Amino acid sequence: MGSGRVCSVVASVMLLWLGVAAAQGDSPWKTLSGNAPAIIAKGGFSGLFPDSSEFAYQFAMIASSPDTILYCDVRLTKDGLGVCLPEIKMDNCTNIPDFYPKGKKSYLVNGVSTTGWFSVDYNGTELSQVSLKQSIFSRTPRFDPSFFPLLAVEDVASKFKPPGMWLSMTVSTASST
């Protein structure tokens, strides 16, 4: 009686495997749908240029597939503008301390006291003079002195016209301390 059950299980698994194999068809892509995988450029081509900079997005569109989807970590400003910034704290990914040295504030972010410069403390005009920089210090700072202005979500969409955009908005509980 036990061997009959084993045979049923083996036969069921083989039928399932054959069904999955048949569904794949002759596609060269080993994805569930058989379509080419989506390419998501998080912050553009951020290995060379500062994450979320104009050059990073532009190079991603040139060096990648025409179907590349641009990914933007959206941070809101005081006046409600959505800008693409890789981190919630601006002091590591921008030169904001150079322009607003007394702008450091503390907020409770997800229950943790966090100190730094935050986009919600500035309006779009104030942030227009701030420049992006490499936030991973093991990468070359060679491009940091260049002026890489912060980009609004609308700027990325209109300037590069990607076939799709992935907008990531982390909703965290933040309160001033």
N, CA, C and O of each residue as an XYZ file, in Angstrom:
708
protein
N       0.819     -1.190      0.000
C       0.000      0.000      0.000
C       0.861      1.251      0.000
O       0.480      2.245     -0.618
N       2.012      1.241      0.672
C       2.916      2.384      0.716
C       3.553      2.649     -0.632
O       3.778      3.803     -0.997
N       3.853      1.563     -1.397
C       4.513      1.771     -2.688
C       3.557      2.406     -3.699
O       3.996      3.149     -4.577
N       2.269      2.126     -3.591
C       1.285      2.755     -4.475
C       1.221      4.260     -4.265
O       1.073      5.031     -5.213
N       1.335      4.656     -3.017
C       1.329      6.079     -2.687
C       2.584      6.769     -3.234
O       2.509      7.882     -3.755
N       3.720      6.112     -3.112
C       4.982      6.656     -3.617
C       4.897      6.827     -5.132
O       5.325      7.847     -5.672
N       4.343      5.825     -5.815
C       4.188      5.914     -7.275
C       3.282      7.078     -7.658
O       3.557      7.779     -8.632
N       2.213      7.292     -6.911
C       1.306      8.408     -7.189
C       2.011      9.746     -7.020
O       1.844     10.656     -7.833
N       2.794      9.855     -5.965
C       3.520     11.101     -5.714
C       4.541     11.347     -6.817
O       4.653     12.464     -7.321
N       5.287     10.312     -7.195
C       6.298     10.444     -8.254
C       5.627     10.821     -9.571
O       6.112     11.701    -10.282
N       4.528     10.171     -9.900
C       3.814     10.476    -11.142
C       3.287     11.911    -11.122
O       3.360     12.606    -12.135
N       2.765     12.354     -9.999
C       2.259     13.731     -9.889
C       3.375     14.749    -10.073
O       3.205     15.753    -10.765
N       4.511     14.483     -9.452
C       5.655     15.396     -9.576
C       6.136     15.449    -11.022
O       6.457     16.524    -11.528
N       6.188     14.295    -11.691
C       6.633     14.269    -13.092
C       5.663     15.027    -13.991
O       6.093     15.755    -14.886
N       4.360     14.866    -13.764
C       3.382     15.603    -14.559
C       3.509     17.112    -14.332
O       3.418     17.899    -15.274
N       3.718     17.497    -13.094
C       3.911     18.907    -12.784
C       5.158     19.439    -13.485
O       5.128     20.527    -14.061
N       6.243     18.687    -13.442
C       7.493     19.096    -14.078
C       7.314     19.216    -15.589
O       7.804     20.169    -16.195
N       6.618     18.261    -16.201
C       6.364     18.321    -17.641
C       5.509     19.534    -18.000
O       5.734     20.171    -19.029
N       4.536     19.851    -17.162
C       3.700     21.026    -17.408
C       4.495     22.316    -17.346
O       4.313     23.203    -18.180
N       5.372     22.424    -16.366
C       6.221     23.613    -16.241
C       7.160     23.710    -17.435
O       7.339     24.792    -17.993
N       7.760     22.594    -17.833
C       8.683     22.585    -18.966
C       7.953     22.962    -20.253
O       8.495     23.702    -21.074
N       6.741     22.467    -20.439
C       5.975     22.787    -21.643
C       5.572     24.253    -21.661
O       5.526     24.868    -22.726
N       5.282     24.815    -20.505
C       4.879     26.223    -20.433
C       6.034     27.143    -20.809
O       5.807     28.240    -21.319
N       7.258     26.714    -20.568
C       8.422     27.537    -20.899
C       8.584     27.680    -22.407
O       9.085     28.704    -22.871
N       8.181     26.701    -23.165
C       8.300     26.774    -24.614
C       9.759     26.834    -25.039
O      10.640     26.305    -24.362
N       9.999     27.486    -26.168
C      11.344     27.569    -26.717
C      12.008     28.900    -26.423
O      12.977     29.259    -27.092
N      11.526     29.628    -25.458
C      12.090     30.939    -25.145
C      13.523     30.808    -24.639
O      13.826     29.909    -23.854
N      14.405     31.702    -25.085
C      15.770     31.686    -24.557
C      15.842     32.240    -23.136
O      16.855     32.081    -22.454
N      14.771     32.888    -22.693
C      14.761     33.493    -21.361
C      14.182     32.517    -20.352
O      13.109     31.956    -20.574
N      14.868     32.314    -19.269
C      14.433     31.380    -18.231
C      13.629     32.105    -17.154
O      13.828     31.887    -15.959
N      12.722     32.965    -17.595
C      11.836     33.662    -16.670
C      10.509     32.918    -16.626
O      10.252     32.059    -17.469
N       9.673     33.237    -15.660
C       8.382     32.556    -15.546
C       7.521     32.753    -16.779
O       6.833     31.830    -17.216
N       7.556     33.963    -17.346
C       6.731     34.247    -18.516
C       7.418     33.875    -19.821
O       6.763     33.771    -20.858
N       8.733     33.675    -19.781
C       9.479     33.425    -21.011
C       9.924     34.707    -21.687
O      10.653     34.668    -22.678
N       9.487     35.849    -21.156
C       9.899     37.143    -21.707
C      11.270     37.526    -21.173
O      11.752     36.966    -20.188
N      11.884     38.487    -21.839
C      13.175     38.998    -21.369
C      13.004     39.590    -19.973
O      11.961     40.173    -19.676
N      14.005     39.452    -19.119
C      13.893     40.024    -17.772
C      13.896     41.546    -17.821
O      14.491     42.149    -18.714
N      13.233     42.149    -16.863
C      13.218     43.612    -16.778
C      14.541     44.080    -16.189
O      15.082     43.461    -15.273
N      15.049     45.169    -16.723
C      16.269     45.774    -16.195
C      15.850     47.007    -15.417
O      15.250     47.928    -15.972
N      16.167     47.023    -14.131
C      15.824     48.135    -13.255
C      17.121     48.854    -12.906
O      18.010     48.264    -12.293
N      17.236     50.117    -13.286
C      18.437     50.907    -13.000
C      18.178     51.741    -11.750
O      17.639     52.845    -11.832
N      18.564     51.207    -10.592
C      18.344     51.898     -9.315
C      19.281     53.089     -9.212
O      20.495     52.927     -9.080
N      18.718     54.272     -9.273
C      19.538     55.482     -9.225
C      20.329     55.703    -10.493
O      21.272     56.494    -10.502
N      19.966     55.018    -11.568
C      20.703     55.137    -12.818
C      21.913     54.227    -12.810
O      21.892     53.165    -12.187
N      22.964     54.635    -13.495
C      24.222     53.885    -13.533
C      25.075     54.424    -12.399
O      26.039     55.156    -12.622
N      24.705     54.048    -11.168
C      25.269     54.687     -9.981
C      26.609     54.115     -9.546
O      27.155     54.550     -8.532
N      27.147     53.167    -10.269
C      28.467     52.668     -9.934
C      29.559     53.629    -10.349
O      30.660     53.594     -9.799
N      29.271     54.481    -11.305
C      30.260     55.422    -11.814
C      29.934     56.849    -11.403
O      30.813     57.600    -10.981
N      28.682     57.211    -11.529
C      28.237     58.566    -11.206
C      27.449     58.546     -9.897
O      26.991     57.485     -9.473
N      27.285     59.697     -9.252
C      26.476     59.730     -8.027
C      25.067     59.184     -8.268
O      24.435     59.498     -9.277
N      24.592     58.381     -7.351
C      23.262     57.779     -7.407
C      22.210     58.857     -7.622
O      22.223     59.885     -6.946
N      21.305     58.625     -8.554
C      20.167     59.503     -8.863
C      20.563     60.805     -9.546
O      19.766     61.742     -9.591
N      21.780     60.879    -10.079
C      22.199     62.092    -10.791
C      21.794     62.010    -12.259
O      21.480     60.936    -12.772
N      21.806     63.149    -12.915
C      21.436     63.206    -14.329
C      22.350     62.306    -15.161
O      21.867     61.567    -16.019
N      23.658     62.355    -14.920
C      24.595     61.519    -15.671
C      24.339     60.034    -15.420
O      24.451     59.223    -16.339
N      23.997     59.674    -14.187
C      23.740     58.267    -13.863
C      22.522     57.748    -14.626
O      22.562     56.653    -15.187
N      21.447     58.522    -14.648
C      20.251     58.104    -15.388
C      20.523     58.092    -16.890
O      20.114     57.165    -17.590
N      21.209     59.116    -17.383
C      21.490     59.212    -18.813
C      22.361     58.039    -19.273
O      22.087     57.428    -20.306
N      23.404     57.728    -18.510
C      24.292     56.635    -18.886
C      23.569     55.293    -18.825
O      23.840     54.411    -19.640
N      22.657     55.127    -17.874
C      21.876     53.885    -17.790
C      21.023     53.705    -19.041
O      20.883     52.589    -19.542
N      20.457     54.791    -19.542
C      19.618     54.701    -20.740
C      20.459     54.428    -21.992
O      19.988     53.776    -22.924
N      21.693     54.922    -22.016
C      22.571     54.717    -23.175
C      23.204     53.325    -23.150
O      23.237     52.639    -24.172
N      23.698     52.914    -22.001
C      24.494     51.689    -21.898
C      23.669     50.426    -21.690
O      24.221     49.326    -21.703
N      22.378     50.559    -21.501
C      21.558     49.400    -21.188
C      20.537     49.153    -22.291
O      20.608     49.735    -23.373
N      19.611     48.295    -21.996
C      18.535     47.956    -22.918
C      17.587     49.143    -23.100
O      17.427     49.941    -22.177
N      16.962     49.273    -24.263
C      15.988     50.361    -24.445
C      14.757     50.207    -23.549
O      13.985     51.153    -23.389
N      14.573     49.025    -22.969
C      13.439     48.781    -22.077
C      13.778     49.023    -20.613
O      13.002     48.652    -19.732
N      14.915     49.633    -20.341
C      15.359     49.836    -18.963
C      14.382     50.714    -18.189
O      13.951     51.762    -18.669
N      14.044     50.270    -16.995
C      13.156     51.010    -16.098
C      14.022     51.776    -15.108
O      14.913     51.197    -14.486
N      13.770     53.066    -14.957
C      14.541     53.890    -14.030
C      13.902     53.857    -12.650
O      12.688     54.005    -12.513
N      14.722     53.665    -11.639
C      14.289     53.538    -10.247
C      14.671     54.810     -9.507
O      15.804     55.280     -9.606
N      13.726     55.360     -8.771
C      13.958     56.594     -8.020
C      13.456     56.416     -6.592
O      12.291     56.086     -6.369
N      14.354     56.639     -5.620
C      13.950     56.698     -4.215
C      13.414     58.105     -3.978
O      14.186     59.063     -3.952
N      12.115     58.240     -3.806
C      11.482     59.557     -3.706
C      11.545     60.068     -2.270
O      11.165     59.372     -1.328
N      12.030     61.290     -2.127
C      12.035     62.007     -0.839
C      11.269     63.305     -1.057
O      11.454     63.975     -2.073
N      10.425     63.656     -0.123
C       9.618     64.867     -0.252
C      10.312     66.059      0.388
O      10.999     65.930      1.401
N      10.117     67.227     -0.228
C      10.655     68.470      0.314
C       9.581     69.156      1.151
O       8.442     68.698      1.227
N       9.967     70.255      1.771
C       9.037     71.016      2.610
C       7.822     71.485      1.813
O       6.714     71.550      2.344
N       8.034     71.813      0.534
C       6.934     72.292     -0.308
C       6.276     71.180     -1.131
O       5.532     71.469     -2.069
N       6.541     69.911     -0.792
C       5.842     68.791     -1.420
C       6.432     68.301     -2.727
O       5.811     67.480     -3.402
N       7.610     68.773     -3.108
C       8.262     68.317     -4.327
C       8.903     66.955     -4.070
O       9.548     66.759     -3.040
N       8.735     66.030     -4.983
C       9.372     64.720     -4.872
C      10.699     64.732     -5.598
O      10.737     64.949     -6.809
N      11.800     64.501     -4.879
C      13.131     64.468     -5.491
C      13.716     63.065     -5.345
O      13.392     62.338     -4.406
N      14.576     62.701     -6.283
C      15.229     61.398     -6.252
C      16.498     61.503     -5.416
O      17.459     62.164     -5.809
N      16.493     60.855     -4.273
C      17.641     60.832     -3.354
C      17.818     59.407     -2.846
O      16.836     58.768     -2.470
N      19.041     58.897     -2.825
C      19.234     57.508     -2.421
C      19.067     57.234     -0.932
O      18.856     56.086     -0.541
N      19.158     58.262     -0.098
C      19.098     58.043      1.348
C      18.204     59.081      2.009
O      18.018     60.178      1.483
N      17.652     58.727      3.165
C      16.793     59.662      3.892
C      17.611     60.814      4.465
O      17.143     61.952      4.522
N      18.846     60.508      4.894
C      19.746     61.553      5.381
C      20.553     62.081      4.198
O      21.179     61.309      3.472
N      20.534     63.384      4.010
C      21.176     63.978      2.844
C      22.676     64.213      3.018
O      23.366     64.463      2.030
N      23.199     64.141      4.235
C      24.592     64.511      4.454
C      25.594     63.537      3.842
O      26.737     63.923      3.600
N      25.212     62.302      3.587
C      26.141     61.349      2.986
C      26.075     61.353      1.462
O      27.059     61.002      0.811
N      24.954     61.736      0.881
C      24.803     61.645     -0.575
C      24.768     63.007     -1.269
O      24.663     63.068     -2.494
N      24.854     64.097     -0.506
C      24.888     65.443     -1.097
C      25.916     66.298     -0.351
O      26.493     65.882      0.654
N      26.120     67.487     -0.873
C      27.014     68.441     -0.204
C      26.225     69.472      0.602
O      26.684     70.601      0.775
N      25.059     69.104      1.092
C      24.190     70.038      1.815
C      24.848     70.676      3.034
O      24.530     71.827      3.332
N      25.754     69.999      3.765
C      26.387     70.683      4.907
C      27.202     71.913      4.490
O      27.399     72.822      5.295
N      27.673     71.947      3.246
C      28.423     73.110      2.759
C      27.531     74.342      2.634
O      28.005     75.466      2.803
N      26.247     74.146      2.342
C      25.328     75.264      2.135
C      24.536     75.614      3.388
O      24.233     76.782      3.631
N      24.207     74.618      4.169
C      23.408     74.825      5.377
C      24.103     74.160      6.566
O      23.621     73.146      7.071
N      25.241     74.724      7.025
C      26.005     74.072      8.094
C      25.238     73.936      9.406
O      25.551     73.059     10.212
N      24.247     74.780      9.631
C      23.463     74.704     10.871
C      22.126     73.994     10.659
O      21.226     74.088     11.494
N      22.005     73.289      9.544
C      20.738     72.650      9.206
C      20.539     71.262      9.770
O      19.512     70.633      9.513
N      21.488     70.776     10.526
C      21.381     69.426     11.087
C      20.244     69.382     12.106
O      20.150     70.236     12.989
N      19.385     68.375     11.969
C      18.260     68.195     12.888
C      18.169     66.737     13.295
O      18.778     65.861     12.680
N      17.409     66.500     14.327
C      17.177     65.127     14.789
C      15.697     64.796     14.666
O      14.831     65.593     15.027
N      15.433     63.619     14.156
C      14.072     63.105     14.036
C      14.060     61.675     14.561
O      15.069     60.971     14.529
N      12.900     61.271     15.041
C      12.688     59.856     15.326
C      12.238     59.219     14.018
O      11.148     59.517     13.530
N      13.048     58.362     13.455
C      12.714     57.674     12.211
C      12.521     56.203     12.549
O      13.471     55.503     12.897
N      11.300     55.754     12.445
C      10.947     54.378     12.823
C      11.394     54.061     14.246
O      11.884     52.969     14.532
N      11.216     55.031     15.123
C      11.522     54.838     16.534
C      12.978     55.025     16.920
O      13.331     54.863     18.088
N      13.833     55.364     15.959
C      15.258     55.538     16.230
C      15.621     57.007     16.046
O      15.302     57.598     15.014
N      16.276     57.595     17.026
C      16.715     58.982     16.907
C      17.785     59.071     15.822
O      18.829     58.424     15.911
N      17.516     59.875     14.802
C      18.405     60.003     13.648
C      18.745     61.467     13.453
O      17.854     62.313     13.379
N      20.037     61.768     13.369
C      20.497     63.144     13.224
C      21.156     63.326     11.867
O      21.942     62.486     11.429
N      20.829     64.433     11.203
C      21.417     64.735      9.903
C      20.625     65.816      9.206
O      19.862     66.547      9.839
N      20.804     65.918      7.905
C      20.074     66.863      7.070
C      18.997     66.068      6.333
O      19.275     65.006      5.776
N      17.767     66.586      6.333
C      16.632     65.878      5.746
C      15.940     66.758      4.706
O      15.845     67.974      4.880
N      15.461     66.147      3.636
C      14.818     66.899      2.552
C      13.559     67.629      3.011
O      13.218     68.666      2.443
N      12.865     67.120      4.017
C      11.619     67.743      4.470
C      11.843     69.093      5.150
O      10.885     69.825      5.400
N      13.091     69.425      5.448
C      13.398     70.704      6.091
C      13.688     71.818      5.087
O      13.915     72.961      5.485
N      13.684     71.503      3.797
C      14.051     72.475      2.762
C      13.021     72.445      1.641
O      12.389     71.420      1.387
N      12.863     73.585      0.974
C      11.979     73.607     -0.195
C      12.809     73.373     -1.460
O      14.038     73.322     -1.404
N      12.139     73.236     -2.576
C      12.817     72.951     -3.837
C      13.822     74.013     -4.231
O      14.885     73.690     -4.762
N      13.507     75.275     -3.980
C      14.426     76.366     -4.318
C      15.697     76.276     -3.484
O      16.796     76.458     -4.006
N      15.555     75.999     -2.204
C      16.736     75.871     -1.334
C      17.618     74.696     -1.755
O      18.843     74.771     -1.657
N      17.005     73.626     -2.217
C      17.779     72.450     -2.613
C      18.358     72.567     -4.018
O      19.152     71.720     -4.428
N      17.973     73.608     -4.765
C      18.473     73.747     -6.135
C      19.974     74.017     -6.192
O      20.600     73.773     -7.223
N      20.558     74.511     -5.115
C      22.001     74.760     -5.109
C      22.806     73.574     -4.574
O      24.035     73.580     -4.645
N      22.133     72.571     -4.047
C      22.788     71.390     -3.474
C      23.138     70.414     -4.594
O      22.398     70.288     -5.569
N      24.261     69.730     -4.449
C      24.737     68.795     -5.458
C      24.842     67.382     -4.885
O      25.173     67.197     -3.714
N      24.557     66.396     -5.725
C      24.710     64.993     -5.335
C      26.185     64.607     -5.354
O      26.978     65.187     -6.096
N      26.546     63.621     -4.530
C      27.904     63.082     -4.542
C      27.844     61.584     -4.281
O      26.814     61.064     -3.853
N      28.947     60.894     -4.537
C      29.008     59.456     -4.283
C      28.774     59.204     -2.801
O      29.401     59.843     -1.956
N      27.887     58.289     -2.484
C      27.629     57.986     -1.075
C      28.335     56.717     -0.619
O      28.275     56.358      0.557
N      28.992     56.050     -1.531
C      29.792     54.876     -1.186
C      31.244     55.303     -1.329
O      31.745     55.480     -2.439
N      31.904     55.464     -0.211
C      33.218     56.090     -0.211
C      34.313     55.225     -0.822
O      35.412     55.728     -1.057
N      34.061     53.947     -1.087
C      35.051     53.112     -1.761
C      35.065     53.381     -3.265
O      35.978     52.946     -3.967
N      34.057     54.093     -3.757
C      34.014     54.451     -5.179
C      34.724     55.773     -5.391
O      34.898     56.558     -4.459
N      35.125     56.004     -6.608
C      35.906     57.199     -6.907
C      35.126     58.483     -6.621
O      33.965     58.604     -7.011
N      35.761     59.438     -5.942
C      35.128     60.739     -5.721
C      35.423     61.700     -6.873
O      35.136     62.893     -6.779
N      35.994     61.182     -7.953
C      36.431     62.000     -9.078
C      35.304     62.860     -9.655
O      35.550     63.962    -10.145
N      34.078     62.358     -9.599
C      32.961     63.100    -10.173
C      32.238     63.970     -9.149
O      31.322     64.710     -9.509
N      32.629     63.895     -7.893
C      31.947     64.656     -6.851
C      32.042     66.170     -7.019
O      31.051     66.853     -6.764
N      33.189     66.739     -7.437
C      33.246     68.197     -7.565
C      32.321     68.747     -8.655
O      32.007     69.937     -8.660
N      31.891     67.893     -9.565
C      30.986     68.339    -10.625
C      29.642     68.708    -10.023
O      29.305     68.281     -8.919
N      28.891     69.492    -10.744
C      27.583     69.894    -10.246
C      26.531     68.909    -10.729
O      26.192     68.875    -11.912
N      26.027     68.120     -9.817
C      24.953     67.177    -10.100
C      23.738     67.590     -9.287
O      23.579     67.137     -8.153
N      22.873     68.440     -9.839
C      21.716     68.901     -9.071
C      20.753     67.759     -8.767
O      20.702     66.755     -9.477
N      19.995     67.944     -7.695
C      18.951     66.990     -7.360
C      17.892     67.047     -8.451
O      17.584     68.116     -8.977
N      17.344     65.898     -8.784
C      16.325     65.830     -9.827
C      14.964     65.531     -9.220
O      14.821     64.641     -8.381
N      13.976     66.284     -9.658
C      12.595     65.980     -9.285
C      12.141     64.772    -10.104
O      12.673     64.514    -11.184
N      11.174     64.048     -9.597
C      10.643     62.883    -10.306
C      10.194     63.286    -11.707
O      10.450     62.567    -12.672
N       9.527     64.428    -11.820
C       9.046     64.905    -13.117
C      10.197     65.167    -14.075
O      10.065     64.936    -15.277
N      11.334     65.649    -13.558
C      12.502     65.905    -14.404
C      13.033     64.609    -15.010
O      13.361     64.562    -16.195
N      13.115     63.571    -14.203
C      13.611     62.279    -14.684
C      12.674     61.739    -15.763
O      13.128     61.271    -16.807
N      11.374     61.805    -15.511
C      10.398     61.280    -16.469
C      10.420     62.056    -17.782
O      10.380     61.452    -18.855
N      10.483     63.385    -17.713
C      10.418     64.181    -18.943
C      11.746     64.219    -19.694
O      11.755     64.246    -20.925
N      12.849     64.222    -18.984
C      14.158     64.339    -19.633
C      14.594     63.038    -20.303
O      15.159     63.068    -21.396
N      14.339     61.897    -19.662
C      14.848     60.624    -20.175
C      13.778     59.765    -20.834
O      14.101     58.825    -21.560
N      12.520     60.074    -20.591
C      11.396     59.354    -21.188
C      11.583     57.828    -21.142
O      11.533     57.162    -22.176
N      11.798     57.286    -19.940
C      11.973     55.832    -19.846
C      10.651     55.120    -20.129
O       9.586     55.719    -19.980
N      10.705     53.850    -20.536
C       9.466     53.111    -20.772
C       8.694     52.858    -19.484
O       7.511     52.520    -19.517
N       9.365     53.022    -18.358
C       8.722     52.850    -17.062
C       9.592     53.438    -15.974
O      10.808     53.554    -16.127
N       8.956     53.811    -14.868
C       9.697     54.296    -13.708
C       9.230     53.543    -12.483
O       8.038     53.287    -12.318
N      10.153     53.196    -11.641
C       9.861     52.547    -10.370
C      10.090     53.605     -9.308
O      11.225     54.014     -9.065
N       9.016     54.047     -8.676
C       9.105     55.065     -7.629
C       8.985     54.386     -6.275
O       7.981     53.741     -5.975
N      10.012     54.538     -5.472
C      10.029     53.927     -4.146
C       9.866     55.022     -3.104
O      10.720     55.897     -2.966
N       8.767     54.962     -2.379
C       8.523     55.925     -1.304
C       8.412     55.151     -0.004
O       7.415     54.475      0.250
N       9.443     55.257      0.810
C       9.427     54.594      2.101
C       8.592     55.425      3.054
O       8.884     56.596      3.295
N       7.571     54.821      3.585
C       6.728     55.516      4.546
C       7.226     55.123      5.927
O       7.088     53.978      6.359
N       7.803     56.092      6.598
C       8.292     55.823      7.944
C       7.643     56.812      8.891
O       7.224     57.899      8.495
N       7.570     56.424     10.109
C       7.043     57.341     11.103
C       8.191     58.221     11.557
O       9.178     57.731     12.105
N       8.065     59.504     11.331
C       9.124     60.435     11.721
C       8.507     61.567     12.520
O       7.448     62.091     12.174
N       9.178     61.928     13.580
C       8.738     63.071     14.364
C       9.971     63.798     14.863
O      11.014     63.191     15.106
N       9.838     65.083     15.008
C      10.947     65.906     15.465
C      11.238     65.603     16.928
O      10.321     65.405     17.725
N      12.535     65.568     17.279
C      12.879     65.297     18.682
C      13.299     66.569     19.377
O      13.627     66.545     20.563
